[in-house]
Amino acid sequence: MWLGRLAPLTALIILCVVLVFDLNTWLHLVLMTIGISFAITAFTWWWWVIYAVKDIFRLLNDANKRFADVLNELKSIKKEYISRKDIKRR
């Protein structure tokens, strides 16, 4: 499960932050928690946006290809219709 991988790494990062920044009061702990929360949110949001834009680009590219196929089909139908119309006139 993902929690088994994420929990030890998170605990290790928290311990490193507490030791490196010498967080010894509740105010320091709260301020560091708020800062890290904002950083994690920004990082996660950035990657979500990157993947969303990639998916939108792929969707538009597929729609463009399908639209080109439809246009080609319509052109061939138009040619076939004109050729049948000319045959009926004779």
CYANA upper distance limits for C-alpha pairs under 8 A (distance plus 0.5 A):
  1 MET  CA      5 ARG  CA      7.75
  2 TRP  CA      6 LEU  CA      6.58
  3 LEU  CA      7 ALA  CA      6.17
  4 GLY  CA      8 PRO  CA      7.64
  5 ARG  CA      9 LEU  CA      7.37
  6 LEU  CA     10 THR  CA      6.52
  7 ALA  CA     11 ALA  CA      6.62
  8 PRO  CA     12 LEU  CA      6.64
  9 LEU  CA     13 ILE  CA      6.70
 10 THR  CA     14 ILE  CA      6.64
 11 ALA  CA     15 LEU  CA      6.67
 12 LEU  CA     16 CYS  CA      6.69
 13 ILE  CA     17 VAL  CA      6.65
 14 ILE  CA     18 VAL  CA      6.66
 15 LEU  CA     19 LEU  CA      6.65
 16 CYS  CA     20 VAL  CA      6.40
 17 VAL  CA     21 PHE  CA      6.39
 17 VAL  CA     22 ASP  CA      8.47
 18 VAL  CA     22 ASP  CA      6.13
 18 VAL  CA     23 LEU  CA      5.70
 18 VAL  CA     29 LEU  CA      8.47
 19 LEU  CA     23 LEU  CA      7.54
 23 LEU  CA     28 HIS  CA      6.03
 23 LEU  CA     29 LEU  CA      6.43
 24 ASN  CA     28 HIS  CA      7.35
 24 ASN  CA     29 LEU  CA      7.93
 25 THR  CA     29 LEU  CA      6.90
 26 TRP  CA     30 VAL  CA      6.54
 27 LEU  CA     31 LEU  CA      6.56
 28 HIS  CA     32 MET  CA      6.56
 29 LEU  CA     33 THR  CA      6.56
 30 VAL  CA     34 ILE  CA      6.67
 31 LEU  CA     35 GLY  CA      6.70
 32 MET  CA     36 ILE  CA      6.55
 33 THR  CA     37 SER  CA      6.49
 34 ILE  CA     38 PHE  CA      6.74
 35 GLY  CA     39 ALA  CA      6.74
 36 ILE  CA     40 ILE  CA      6.58
 37 SER  CA     41 THR  CA      6.58
 38 PHE  CA     42 ALA  CA      6.59
 39 ALA  CA     43 PHE  CA      6.61
 40 ILE  CA     44 THR  CA      6.51
 41 THR  CA     45 TRP  CA      6.41
 42 ALA  CA     46 TRP  CA      6.53
 43 PHE  CA     47 TRP  CA      6.95
 44 THR  CA     48 TRP  CA      6.67
 45 TRP  CA     49 VAL  CA      6.64
 46 TRP  CA     50 ILE  CA      6.78
 47 TRP  CA     51 TYR  CA      6.77
 48 TRP  CA     52 ALA  CA      6.51
 49 VAL  CA     53 VAL  CA      6.54
 50 ILE  CA     54 LYS  CA      6.75
 51 TYR  CA     55 ASP  CA      6.63
 52 ALA  CA     56 ILE  CA      6.64
 53 VAL  CA     57 PHE  CA      6.54
 54 LYS  CA     58 ARG  CA      6.68
 55 ASP  CA     59 LEU  CA      6.58
 56 ILE  CA     60 LEU  CA      6.62
 57 PHE  CA     61 ASN  CA      6.54
 58 ARG  CA     62 ASP  CA      6.66
 59 LEU  CA     63 ALA  CA      6.65
 60 LEU  CA     64 ASN  CA      6.54
 61 ASN  CA     65 LYS  CA      6.84
 62 ASP  CA     66 ARG  CA      6.72
 63 ALA  CA     67 PHE  CA      6.51
 64 ASN  CA     68 ALA  CA      6.70
 65 LYS  CA     69 ASP  CA      6.80
 66 ARG  CA     70 VAL  CA      6.70
 67 PHE  CA     71 LEU  CA      6.69
 68 ALA  CA     72 ASN  CA      6.72
 69 ASP  CA     73 GLU  CA      6.68
 70 VAL  CA     74 LEU  CA      6.62
 71 LEU  CA     75 LYS  CA      6.68
 72 ASN  CA     76 SER  CA      6.75
 73 GLU  CA     77 ILE  CA      6.64
 74 LEU  CA     78 LYS  CA      6.55
 75 LYS  CA     79 LYS  CA      6.70
 76 SER  CA     80 GLU  CA      6.60
 77 ILE  CA     81 TYR  CA      6.48
 78 LYS  CA     82 ILE  CA      6.62
 79 LYS  CA     83 SER  CA      6.62
 80 GLU  CA     84 ARG  CA      6.65
 81 TYR  CA     85 LYS  CA      6.50
 82 ILE  CA     86 ASP  CA      6.66
 83 SER  CA     87 ILE  CA      6.80
 84 ARG  CA     88 LYS  CA      6.75
 85 LYS  CA     89 ARG  CA      6.94
 86 ASP  CA     90 ARG  CA      7.26
